[in-house]
Amino acid sequence: MGYAMIAFDGEDEEALARRMAARDRHLAVITEWAAAGRLAFGVPLFTPDWRSVGSLMILEVPDRAGLDAYLAAEPFAQGEVWQRVTVHPFRIAPLPYRPLPKPGEPTPTSRTHTITIAFDGTDAEALARRQAARTAHMDRVAPLAQAGQLTIGGAILDESGTRMIGSIAVTAHASDAAARAAWAEDPYVRDGVWKDVTYWGTRMAPLPYRPLPGAAA
């Protein structure tokens, strides 16, 4: 188990300038953490008009001490770039993912992927709905990972780390509409598991990531 961090920049006129001023130091830190296997995945969040508004960081650390160590080292956290940060225990689904971009590969200049952040309902039947749909959902996403359509996905957990309360998935869709259409037939959507769903554009910078769970080494 690790942590998914969803962080949003400020909304003031200086927000982008603060991000750009800290960007090189941020890249140095996440490169080090990726090489050590402590950062499984990290990408920016973009609005549909290609405005950078935050970050998604998925950490593979065993406990809150590891999370705190990352925040202490992260220039975006220390330099007032991130103004609002939420952290959730997170478990990456072991699937046959394609390799993530490696150092030396070019960074795309436009949106290539969509981040889907989905929270389940909070009613008494929410967990039962997820459990009933889970096998069919996993059967559906496994070939998507193998084909490169699903880059990474997993379950958001409650604070105890035992109950699934949502999902995060990054897919090779260049628009919110394309991602929404692709998920429309998924059991988690069709059977009402996901109740609160947001979409963000992104692109992936090449970092020395370790293979994701389920991916070929």
N, C-alpha and C positions, 0 to 999 in steps of 0.2 A: 504494500500500500504506500501511496505517496500523497501529494497535495496538488490540487488545481488552484491556481491563483488567477483571479480575474481582476485586473487593475485598470482604472480609468484615470486619464490625465485630467488636469484642470480644464475649465471651460473659458478661462480668461484669455485676453489677447496675447499674453506672453507664454501660453502653454506650449505651443510648438517650438518656440525658441529654447525653452528649458529642455525639451526632449532632444533637440538637435545638439545642444551644448553638451549633454551627457551621453550621447549615443555611442561614441567611440569607447568610452569607459564601460558602458553597459555591454557592448559587444565583447570586450575583453573578459568581463566577468562571466558571461554566459558561455563563452568559448571554453573557459577553464572548467566550469561546472559540467558542461556537456561531455568534455573529454574524461572527466572523472566519473561519469555515469550518474551524477546527481541531478542533472537537468535532462529530462527525457524529451522535452519538446518546448519550444518557446517561439511565439509569433506575435506580431502586432495586430491590433484590431483597427479596421478601417470602416468608415461609413460608406454608403453607396456612392457618394461623390468623391471617394478616395481621400478622405481626411483622416489622419491618424488620431485616434482617440484613446488608445490604451494598449494593453498587452494581455495575452494568455500565456502563463508559464506553468508547465507541469513538472513538478519536482519528484524525484525518486529518492526521498530521504525517509528514514525510519520513524522519525518522531518530530515533535514541535521544536526541539533543539536544532535540528537540521534546517527547519523552516526559518527559524530566527537567524541562523547563521547566514542563510541566503539573503534575507532582508537587510542584514547588517552590511553585507558586501555589495548589494545591488545599488548602483548610482541612481537608478530611477526611483528607488524607494527613499534614498537619503537626500536626493537633490530636489525634492518637491515636484518631481515630474508626475508621479502617481499621487493623486489626491484622494482617491477612494479605492480601497482594496478589500476584496472578499476572498476568503480562503476556505476550501472545502477538502476534507479527506477524499481521496480519489484513487480508483483502481483501474489501471489500463486493462482493457479486455485483451487476452492473449489470442491474437489472430494472425493470419499469414500476411502481414504488412509488407509492402515494398520498402526497400531501403530509403531512409530520409536523405535529403541533399547533403553531399559531402563537401568538405573544404576544396576549393578550386573550381567548383561549379558556379555558374553565374547566378546572381540574385535576380529574380524577375523584376521588371519595372512596373508591372501592373498587377491587378488582382488575378490570382489563379485559383484560390480556394475559398471555401466558406466554413466558418466556425458556427456550429449549431450548439447552443446552450439551452438545455431543456430541463425543466423541473417538473416532477410528478405532482399530482394533486396532493392535498393535505388532509383529505377525508379519510375515514376509517378503512375504506376499501382500496386505497391507493396501492399499498404493497401487494395485495392480492392480485390486482390488475396487472402489475408489473410481472409478478411471478408466473401468472397464467400466459402472458405473451412472450416471456423471455426466450424460450427455446426457439420459437418461430423467428423472433427478432435476430437471434444469434445465427440461425441458419441463413438468414437473408444477408447479414453484413459480412459474413466470412468470405463469400466470393467477391464482394465489393473490395475488401482489403487485398485479396489476392490479385485483383485486376488493377489495383492502384487507384480506385475510385474513393476508397476510404483510407485516409492517411493515418489516422489515429482515432481511437474511440474508447470510451470507458464509462464507468458509473461514478456519479457523485454520491458520496456517502454522508450520513449524518455525523454529528460530532463524536459519537461512539465508534465510528468506523465499521459498523455492523449492518446498518440498514441502508439500502439503496433508495435515494430520493430524487435522482435525476441522471442526466447523461450529458456528456460533451463529445462531439464528433467533429472532425475536420475532414471535409470532402472536396474532391476536385471539381468544384462548381464555381463559375466565374460571376455568379449573381445570386442574390437572395432567392429570386423566383425559381431558378434552376434547382437550388438546394431544397426549397419548399416542395417543389413538384416531385423530386426524387424521394423525399421522406413520406409523401402522402400515402403511399401504399405500405409503409412499414407497420408492423403490428403495434408498435408503441404509439403511433399516431392513430391508426385505424381503430384500435381498441381503447383509446382514451387514456393511455398511460401518461403521456406528456401533456401537461396542461398549460405551462408557461414557457413559450419557446421564443428565443431571440436569435438573430442571425447577424454575423459580422464578416466582412470581407477580410482576406489576409493573403499573404505571400510568405514563402519560406526562405530564410537565409541559410546557406550551407554552413553547418557546424559539425564538429567531430562527435556526433551523437553515437551512443551505443545502440545496438539493435533493440527494437521494441519487443516486449513480450510476445512470443509466438512467431516473430519474424526470423528468417534464416540469418545466421551469424555472418 
